[in-house]
Amino acid sequence: MLSKKKPIIIILFSIILLVIVTAVVIKPLFFQKKPQIIEESSIIQHLTIDKASYQPKETVHFNAKLPAEYSDQMLEITYYHLNDVISKQKVKADKKEIHWTWKPPKEDFKGYLVRVQLETQTEQDQQTIAVDVSSDWSKFPRYGFLSKFHDMSNKDMESVISWLNRYHINGLQFYDWHYKHHQPIKLENNESAVHWEDIANRPTSLQTIKSYIELAHNRNMKTMAYNLLYGAFAEAEKDGVKTEWRLFKDQQKNQHDYHPLPEEWKSDVFLVNPANSEWQTYLINQQKKVYENLPFDGWHIDQLGPRGNVYDYNGNFVELDESFKPFMEHIKKETPDKRIVMNSVSQYGQKQLGDAPVDFLYTEVWDQDKYYSDLKRIIDENDHYSKGRYNSILAAYMNYEFSNQPGEFNIPGILLTNSVIFASGGSHLELGEHMLSKEYFPHENLKMSKSLQSKLLHYYDFLVAYENLLRDNLKEVPIAIGSSDWVHFSTQPEKGKIWSFAKQKENKKVIHFINFFDATTLEWRDTHAKQAEPQNRKQLTVQIEETKLIKKVWMASPDKQNGVPISLNFKQENHKVIFTLPSLKYWDMVVIEYEQ
């Protein structure tokens, strides 16, 4: 028996020895791992800046943290404007928390990307953050919200504002902070009350509102006081609202137009005629009292969308949307130093608002515009209505039905919708003390996972870093595009295809690739939280008809290398340019720069 086992043992030993030799010698020669940039850093942590945006010539203050074992190393910082490295800096990491400063170039309305790396481990670890240098928030608005104003500690409020600052939110809508729609601030002996209940009987603290405004201003965020344009409580006559100002559903004044609310709330909201000059004066004076007691920067004005046929006290038909622009002009005349934003519900009245003195155009998107293509169309319409003067914010509530019970937001649904909104030139009202899923902002059944928070940071950094290619007066241009690889392109979102469109600015053509190859729905709301995660597709060769002489082609993506720009090799011949995208997850942006 032993004599038969011996040759087998020798053979096994020889095989084992051969495997060891292969692992030690052959693998390093032929199977070396390519260097990879880790998307989620485990070394450089909590990279932050002190403000949501900066005035020209203002200094940017950075913070980062490192584990103790890296505290004696050097950080290498690279500052980008689009694809250009504009400066570099080295900072000694001599303690766990590192601070440094940077003076951006003096130009106004510019976005920058800042890459932070350990000098000794540049292939293994990097973090990025964006910087917005803009003297006015209305140029590149990134709107958030607050919805809870009970007695709070400064620590809790600072935590909320700090979190929003990291997403570069540069304006806040203070939602349902007010006492009554027709009397937004509660006065006692001609002074503001210290506490009151809002329309839902939730406790509200004057000091909390003041503190939030101060904390926001410290971060260079604008603060906007929410209120309806034409709302009054049932017994508003006691506060000076005249019955003759109200709107009716019939010419005989038998039926008031009103918006029903839950029984346990203070009142339903009854509509007043916004075209009535006496009502305009009354409400503007009420808003002035707000400004006398609270240093809000302006007024976020709401409406309720189309109301069907409505009539004034004298039985005359009222076209509500035609009243919006004159009312805005009246407000601006009376409070010229204050900002105005007005909600256009499903685009109702937006055409008129495009020529009104507002800071930007704001659309609350509902189910008649339920597809991804509708989001881009709305942003394009707003650009047309304002003749390119105003950028757009979309209030678009995600995972709507799914949020009827506790749970977590569906990451693919959020990122795909933001890809469409950001690539189209808009921003998304979605972040406050929590992420929005309903039109009643305090509703918060759904939580953001840590993974979603982290991924969304890259999207907001991308929105800021490349704002000059996303939202800075670009014009859409036609594009003839194809590929011999794994997918077809489409001019509208289609399942199983890549949606691509192009915009032009000066000597740059910006081409967006949004991945619907694995999409399970084309409805942006992802209302039941079932949108599928797209596979990270590799190697997409793209061919575009192009007659102009090209200087360079580069790309950037919030899904790849933390948004850092990547140069692409290209070949131009026979009126065509060919290049290869290294990968595509949700959204890639390619920039073609022409010779001057």
Secondary structure as UniProt FT lines:
FT   HELIX           2..21
FT   HELIX           22..26
FT   HELIX           27..30
FT   STRAND          45..49
FT   TURN            56..57
FT   STRAND          60..65
FT   HELIX           68..70
FT   TURN            71..72
FT   STRAND          74..81
FT   TURN            82..83
FT   STRAND          84..92
FT   STRAND          97..102
FT   STRAND          110..118
FT   TURN            119..120
FT   TURN            122..124
FT   STRAND          126..133
FT   TURN            137..139
FT   STRAND          143..146
FT   HELIX           154..166
FT   TURN            167..168
FT   STRAND          171..174
FT   TURN            175..176
FT   STRAND          187..188
FT   TURN            189..190
FT   STRAND          191..192
FT   STRAND          195..197
FT   TURN            199..200
FT   STRAND          203..205
FT   HELIX           206..218
FT   TURN            219..220
FT   STRAND          222..228
FT   STRAND          231..232
FT   TURN            234..235
FT   HELIX           236..239
FT   HELIX           243..245
FT   TURN            251..252
FT   STRAND          258..259
FT   TURN            263..264
FT   STRAND          269..272
FT   TURN            274..275
FT   HELIX           277..293
FT   STRAND          298..302
FT   TURN            313..314
FT   HELIX           320..334
FT   TURN            336..337
FT   STRAND          339..345
FT   TURN            346..349
FT   HELIX           350..353
FT   TURN            354..355
FT   STRAND          361..364
FT   HELIX           367..369
FT   HELIX           372..385
FT   TURN            386..388
FT   STRAND          392..395
FT   TURN            400..401
FT   HELIX           402..404
FT   STRAND          407..408
FT   HELIX           411..424
FT   STRAND          426..429
FT   TURN            441..442
FT   STRAND          446..447
FT   HELIX           450..465
FT   HELIX           467..470
FT   STRAND          475..477
FT   STRAND          481..482
FT   STRAND          488..490
FT   TURN            495..496
FT   STRAND          497..505
FT   TURN            506..507
FT   STRAND          508..515
FT   TURN            517..518
FT   TURN            524..525
FT   TURN            527..528
FT   STRAND          537..545
FT   STRAND          550..557
FT   TURN            558..559
FT   HELIX           561..563
FT   STRAND          566..568
FT   STRAND          570..573
FT   TURN            574..575
FT   STRAND          576..584
FT   STRAND          587..594
//
